[in-house]
């Protein structure tokens, strides 16, 4: 029996719930493996071979290879686990967040320092006028 998910109609929002955790389990376990230096080195040496050791879907593996963080989120990735990937690449959280929002890194950082994104438009579709 599927649970009702009233938050599904919040535009641009991916909620990491139990269903997403199940969907992304292997993707997130792969990410967690990157906490060990030897695994980071193996991944950087041959990304495809390292990914093929994990029971991830083809779509999840391709999203990792493409560094498509939004796609990884939609496939069950948890941002705190995905951070292991961009950290392995020597990138910051600001870099990844900017990429995910389609902004330049400097613009994203300036927006966050000045108070963040406007909540306008981040409402349930049924609440929007």
N, C-alpha and C positions, 0 to 999 in steps of 0.2 A: 504494500500500500504506500503510495507516494505521499509525502508530506506536503501540505499546502505551503507555498513559498510566496507570500505577498510582496516580498522585496524584489521579485523577478522583474517588475516593471519600473525600476529606478534606472533611467537612462545612463549608459556608460559605467554601470556598477557591476562588479563581479563579487558575489558574496561567497566566501570560503566556508561552506557548511559541510555537514557530514557527507553528503553526496559528492561534493567536489573533492573532499579528502580521499574518498574511495577511488574516484576517477584518477586523481593525481598521485596516488601512493608511490608508484615506482619512479615517477618523475621527481618527486620530492626526496625519495631515498637516494636517487642518483645525485641530486644537488647536495644532500647532506654528506655524501661520500667525499665531496670536494673540500671538506674540512681537514682532511689529511693531505699533507704535502705530497706524499708519493702518488696519491690518486689525482691530484691536480696536475702533476707532471705527466702521468700516463694520459690524462685527458688532453693536455696541450700537445703531446707528441702525436696522438692519432685520435682525434675526437670521435670519428665514426666507429672505430674499433672499440673504444671505451663505451660509447653509448650502446653498442650492440650487446654488451654484457648485461644490460638491464632490460627487464620485461616491460619496456615502454612501448606505446603505440608508435607507428610510423610517423604520425602527425606530431606527437610529442618530440620525437627525435629530430624531426625536421625543424620544428620551432626552436629547439636548442641550437642546432647548427646555424639557423638564420638569426639567432639572438632576437627572436620576436617575443619579447616579454609579455605583450598583451595576449598573444596566441597561447603562450604557456599558461597564463592565468586562466584563460577560457578552457584549457584542457586539464585543469585541476592543480596547477602550480600554485604554491603559496609564496607570496612575495618574500617572506623571510628565508625560505629555502632558495628561491631564485637568486637572492643576493649572493649566494655562494658562486654562482656562475659569473656575474659581473665583477665580483671581487677577484676571481681567478683570472679574469681578463684585465685586471688592474684598473677597473672602472669604479666610480663612486656611485652611491645611491642616487645622488643628484643627477648624474649622467643618465642612469637608467630611468628615473622618473621623468626626466625631460624627454627622453626618447619615447617613452610610453605616451606622453601627452602631445607629441609632435612639436615640441618647443625647442629652441636653442637652450643649451645648458645655462648660459648666463641669464637668459630671460626667465627661465624656470626658477633659478635661485633668487633673482630679484623679486619675482612674484611672491615667493614663500617668505622672504625677509620682510616684505611690505604687508604681510597679513594673510597671504594665501589666496586661493581661488575663491571667487564669489560663489555662494551656495545657490545662486539663481540658476534654475534649470536642473538642479539636482533634487528633484522631488518625484514622487510617484507620478506616472503619466496621468492618472485620473485626477490629480490635484492641480495639474497645470491648466492654465486658462487658454 
